[in-house]
Amino acid sequence: MSQLTDPAPATVFPRLGWVDDLLVPALRAAVATLPASENRVAGYHRGWWEADGTPLESVSGGGKTVRPALTLLSAVAVGGTADSALPGAVAVELVHDFTLLHDDVIDGDALRRHRPAAWSVFGTPAAVLTGDALLVAAVRTVADAPSEHAAVAVQELVGALADLVRGQSLDVEFEEASEVSVAQYLAMAEGKTGSLMGCACALGGLLAGAHSSRVRGLREFGRRLGTAFQCADDLLGIWGRTARSGKPVGADLAAHKRSLPVVAALASTDPAARHLRSLYRLPRPLDGQEVELARELVEQAGGRQAAEEEARRQLAAAMRALACAQPTADTYRQLQEIAWSMIRRES
């Protein structure tokens, strides 16, 4: 089961109808507990309604619900039920939205999920406070889970949050660092992105009452998958399309951000790397022509290829870890399909 095989040339996350059917009512109920102002911002961020509160037609709203799907499938993978892991699924999606709201403020990104980011509509204080409220709701959701495993699940979530904050802090520090190695980048990515995906999978196993060895396998699967996802996300940030991703492509280059393709390119001895360094030393954001030049230089210096190869390495490690969790054959197949879609996506 540990052999890495591509099940399909997936480019879009395979949305699972039963996950949305189970998740969305519980997620809406959790968001409804927020104070009125934060509830309004959170619902807009998720695509449930417009800024003025006008409901939108979509039942599920924005987001691909990747992490909740991982939680519910992980529970089923070890012989539990999806219902038993629902509080964990809701919690990880609430945390994910918390990180997105804060990331958009930190990065100054004005687009999220194909429309204006929450901070650009409601203001920075409202976006930050809504993120904080979602974080509190996430912890409360797990703590109140009707399960004998709720306490250990809270510990899992809190540990992941600590790793996530450390990873995000490193990401911010890298913007001012003179040198960042690929190893340093991967440690950051594991914290910033891998920790929550690892937590999502571990919560499924924990709330299903799985043995600790199987939970370890699920956690490591999620952490490696999250790191692979971050590598792929960095590629989209440079070579993706805003119309598909709903995020501003090229903004990372303009802001001199040390994404993986850039880190790998700067470590190269290719002449293009020297030119790229000179662009990144400019004491201002790059303009449109400079962003296009930087994109070409990163590719010439091997940054794109290096990031693609790293994403595949991390995915292979993820699938080996998943095998250690001894999942059922059907859930292994579904998790493999999700994993592949996450590094071969266009949005």
Secondary structure in CASP SS format (residue, H / E / C, confidence):
PFRMAT SS
TARGET T0000
AUTHOR 0000-0000-0000
METHOD secondary structure of the structure
MODEL  1
M C 1.00
S C 1.00
Q C 1.00
L C 1.00
T C 1.00
D C 1.00
P C 1.00
A C 1.00
P C 1.00
A C 1.00
T C 1.00
V C 1.00
F C 1.00
P C 1.00
R C 1.00
L C 1.00
G H 1.00
W H 1.00
V H 1.00
D H 1.00
D H 1.00
L H 1.00
L H 1.00
V H 1.00
P H 1.00
A H 1.00
L H 1.00
R H 1.00
A H 1.00
A H 1.00
V H 1.00
A H 1.00
T C 1.00
L C 1.00
P C 1.00
A H 1.00
S H 1.00
E H 1.00
N H 1.00
R H 1.00
V H 1.00
A H 1.00
G H 1.00
Y H 1.00
H H 1.00
R H 1.00
G C 1.00
W C 1.00
W E 1.00
E C 1.00
A C 1.00
D C 1.00
G C 1.00
T C 1.00
P E 1.00
L C 1.00
E C 1.00
S C 1.00
V C 1.00
S C 1.00
G C 1.00
G C 1.00
G C 1.00
K C 1.00
T C 1.00
V H 1.00
R H 1.00
P H 1.00
A H 1.00
L H 1.00
T H 1.00
L H 1.00
L H 1.00
S H 1.00
A H 1.00
V H 1.00
A H 1.00
V C 1.00
G C 1.00
G C 1.00
T C 1.00
A C 1.00
D H 1.00
S H 1.00
A H 1.00
L H 1.00
P H 1.00
G H 1.00
A H 1.00
V H 1.00
A H 1.00
V H 1.00
E H 1.00
L H 1.00
V H 1.00
H H 1.00
D H 1.00
F H 1.00
T H 1.00
L H 1.00
L H 1.00
H H 1.00
D H 1.00
D H 1.00
V H 1.00
I H 1.00
D H 1.00
G C 1.00
D C 1.00
A C 1.00
L E 1.00
R E 1.00
R C 1.00
H C 1.00
R E 1.00
P E 1.00
A C 1.00
A H 1.00
W H 1.00
S H 1.00
V H 1.00
F H 1.00
G C 1.00
T H 1.00
P H 1.00
A H 1.00
A H 1.00
V H 1.00
L H 1.00
T H 1.00
G H 1.00
D H 1.00
A H 1.00
L H 1.00
L H 1.00
V H 1.00
A H 1.00
A H 1.00
V H 1.00
R H 1.00
T H 1.00
V H 1.00
A H 1.00
D C 1.00
A C 1.00
P C 1.00
S C 1.00
E C 1.00
H C 1.00
A H 1.00
A H 1.00
V H 1.00
A H 1.00
V H 1.00
Q H 1.00
E H 1.00
L H 1.00
V H 1.00
G H 1.00
A H 1.00
L H 1.00
A H 1.00
D H 1.00
L H 1.00
V H 1.00
R H 1.00
G H 1.00
Q H 1.00
S H 1.00
L H 1.00
D H 1.00
V H 1.00
E H 1.00
F H 1.00
E C 1.00
E C 1.00
A C 1.00
S C 1.00
E C 1.00
V C 1.00
S C 1.00
V H 1.00
A H 1.00
Q H 1.00
Y H 1.00
L H 1.00
A H 1.00
M H 1.00
A H 1.00
E H 1.00
G H 1.00
K H 1.00
T H 1.00
G H 1.00
S H 1.00
L H 1.00
M H 1.00
G H 1.00
C H 1.00
A H 1.00
C H 1.00
A H 1.00
L H 1.00
G H 1.00
G H 1.00
L H 1.00
L H 1.00
A C 1.00
G C 1.00
A C 1.00
H C 1.00
S H 1.00
S H 1.00
R H 1.00
V H 1.00
R H 1.00
G H 1.00
L H 1.00
R H 1.00
E H 1.00
F H 1.00
G H 1.00
R H 1.00
R H 1.00
L H 1.00
G H 1.00
T H 1.00
A H 1.00
F H 1.00
Q H 1.00
C H 1.00
A H 1.00
D H 1.00
D H 1.00
L H 1.00
L H 1.00
G H 1.00
I H 1.00
W H 1.00
G C 1.00
R C 1.00
T H 1.00
A H 1.00
R H 1.00
S H 1.00
G C 1.00
K C 1.00
P C 1.00
V C 1.00
G C 1.00
A H 1.00
D H 1.00
L H 1.00
A H 1.00
A C 1.00
H C 1.00
K C 1.00
R C 1.00
S C 1.00
L H 1.00
P H 1.00
V H 1.00
V H 1.00
A H 1.00
A H 1.00
L H 1.00
A C 1.00
S C 1.00
T C 1.00
D C 1.00
P H 1.00
A H 1.00
A H 1.00
R H 1.00
H H 1.00
L H 1.00
R H 1.00
S H 1.00
L H 1.00
Y H 1.00
R C 1.00
L C 1.00
P C 1.00
R C 1.00
P C 1.00
L C 1.00
D C 1.00
G H 1.00
Q H 1.00
E H 1.00
V H 1.00
E H 1.00
L H 1.00
A H 1.00
R H 1.00
E H 1.00
L H 1.00
V H 1.00
E H 1.00
Q H 1.00
A C 1.00
G C 1.00
G H 1.00
R H 1.00
Q H 1.00
A H 1.00
A H 1.00
E H 1.00
E H 1.00
E H 1.00
A H 1.00
R H 1.00
R H 1.00
Q H 1.00
L H 1.00
A H 1.00
A H 1.00
A H 1.00
M H 1.00
R H 1.00
A H 1.00
L H 1.00
A H 1.00
C H 1.00
A C 1.00
Q C 1.00
P C 1.00
T C 1.00
A H 1.00
D H 1.00
T H 1.00
Y H 1.00
R H 1.00
Q H 1.00
L H 1.00
Q H 1.00
E H 1.00
I H 1.00
A H 1.00
W H 1.00
S H 1.00
M H 1.00
I H 1.00
R C 1.00
R C 1.00
E C 1.00
S C 1.00
END
